[in-house]
Amino acid sequence: MDIQQYIESGILEEYCMGNLGEEDQAYLIQLTMLYPEIKAELTAVELAFEKLALSAAVEPVAALKDKIFASLGFAEIDINKPPVITNSTDPEPWLKAFAHLIPQEPTEDFVMHIIRQDETVQQMLVTGNTDVPEEEHGEFFEGLFVLKGLCECTIGDELFALGAGDFIEIPLHVKHDIKLVTPFVTAVLQYRFV
C-alpha cells in the first residue's frame, strides 16, 4: 500500500467531515491501527479542522445563546449581566439566580434591586404589595416579567392578566397601570431604551 498516496487522496478529510460510509470508516480505523503514519496524519487533520472551526466561530447574541441553552435544559443567568427579557424567557433560571434577593415573606411594601443598568437596558427586581398608578413613557419600552404572584395590567383599553412566567412589553406613549391580584408580586421591571 502506498501510504503517502492514501494520505493525499483526501479520504482523511472526508472522514473528518463525516462524508464516509460505514465500511470506509471501518477500513480507515483499521489502517490507523496498522500504519502509525496514517494515524498521525488523521490526528493532524482533525486538529486542523478544529482550529479552523474555532477561528471561524461566531459568538451568538446573548438572547439566542440563552434560548439554545434553555431549550437544552442548561439555562443559567449571568447575574452580572442578565439577558434582555423576551416573551420566550423562562422564569426558573431567574428565580434561581436571584433567589437571594427575593423575600419569602415580604415585610416591606416595596423592595427594589437594580440587576442590570447599561446604555440599552435597565432591569430591576421588584417585590411589592401596592398597585402602580397610570403612567406612560416615551423614552423607553417598559416590560414586566412576573416571577411570583398575579397582577392585571391595563394597557390603553386592554386588560392583561399576568402570572408567573408571563412577560408583557408596553408600547411607547401608551397609558398603562398595574393592579395586584395577590398580596405581593415579584417581577423584573425592564426598561429598553430607544
N, C-alpha and C positions, 0 to 999 in steps of 0.2 A: 504494500500500500504506500502510495506517495502521500506522506503526512502533510507536507507543505501545500500540495495541491488541494488536499481536503480542507485545510485551514483557510486557504484563499478562495474556496468555492462560494463562500457566503452562507454556508449551512449553519455556522455558529451564530451568525447574526439573525438568521431566520428562526433558530431555536429560541434566542433571547426575546424575539418579538412574538413568540407563541404561534408561529406560522407552520410548524412541522406537525405532521400526523403522528399518531401514537407509535407506529413502527419506526419511523425515522428518529423520533425522540429516544426510544429504547436503544436503537443502534448507536446513536451519538453517546449516550450514557455508557454503553459498553466500551466504546472507543476511548472515552476519557479514563476508564479503568485500565485499559491496555497501554495507552500511549500518554505519558506524562506531558508531552508537548501539546497535545490536543487539550488536555485538562487545563494546563497553564494558559493557553490562548483563550479557552472558553471563559475562564475566570477574568482575564483581561478584558474581553468583550463585554461581559456582564458589568464590570466596574465602569467601563467607558459609557455604557448605556445609562447606568445610574448617575454618573457625573453629568451627562448630557441632560438627563431629566431634571436634575437639581438646578442646573444652570438656566434652564428654560422655564422653571417653575414660576407660577404667578400666585401670589398670596391672594386668596379670595377676600372680598369685602367682609367685614365682620358679621354683618347680618346673614350673609349666605353661609359663612362658616358656622355660625350658631345654629342655623336651620339644619344643616347637614349633621352636625354633632347631635342635635336634639333628636333628629329622626333615627339616629343610630343608638340613642339612649345614653349619649355621653355629654349631655348638656351640662355646662358649668358656666357660671357667671364670673367674670373678672370683676371683683368688687372695686378695683381701682379705676376701671373704665367700663361700666356696664354697656351693653349694646343698646342701640335705639330700639324702642319697643314698636312692634307692628301687630297686626291682627292675628298673626300666627305664633306669637310669643307664648311659650309655655310658662305658667306661673310657678311650677315646682322648683326649678333652679333658682328663681328669685327668692322664694320663701326660704330655701336652704341657705343661699348666700347671705341673706340679710336677717336671718333668724335672730341674731344677737341684737338687732335694732327694733324688733317687733315685740311690743309688750304683750304678754299672755293675758294679763288682766289690767287693761289700761286704767291708770289712776288720774291722768290729766286729760283735760278736754281736747287738747291738740298737741301732737308731738311731730316735729319735722326734722329730717336729716337730709342734707344735700348729699346725694350719692354720685352725681356727675355734673360738672359745670365746665363747658368749653364754648368755643365760638359757634357751634352748631346746635348744641342741646344742653338743656338743664333738666336734671331729674331729681326729684325729691321723694323720699319715702315718707309718707304721712299716715298718721293714725289719728282719727278724730271722731268726735261724737256730735258735731254741730253741722247743720246744713250750710251750703255755700250759696250766698245770695246771687242774684242775677248779675252777670258781668259779660263783657265782650272784649276781644283782643284783636289788634291789627298787626302787632309786631311779632307774633309767634303763633304756631299751631299748638293748642293745648290738648294734651292727651291724658286720659285717665285709664290706668291699668289696675283693676281691682285684684287684690291678693286675698283679702278676707272680708267677709261681710257682704251686705246688699245695699244698693242705693238706686235711686232713679235720677236720671239726667235729662233735663228738658233742654233741647237744642232747637232754637227757633220755635216752631209749633209741634215738634215731635218729641215724644216721651220714650226714653230707652231705659229698660230695667237691666242693671248690671250686677253680676255676682262674681265670685272668684274665677279668675281666668279671662274675664271679659275686658276688652280694650275698646275705647272709643276715642276718635280724634275729632276735635271741634273745628269747623271751618273758620277762616278769618272773618271778622266783623259780624259774627252771629251771636245774638244774646243766648245765654245758657245759665242754668243753675243746677245744683245737686242737692237732693234731699235724701237723707239716710233712712233706710228701711229697718236696719238692725241698729242696736245701740252704738256700735262702733264700726268703722270701716278702716281697713288698712289698704293703701293703694300707692302706686307710683304715679306721681304727677309729672308729666313730661312736657316741656316747652321746646318745640323745634323752631328755631329762629329762621325768619325769612330774609 
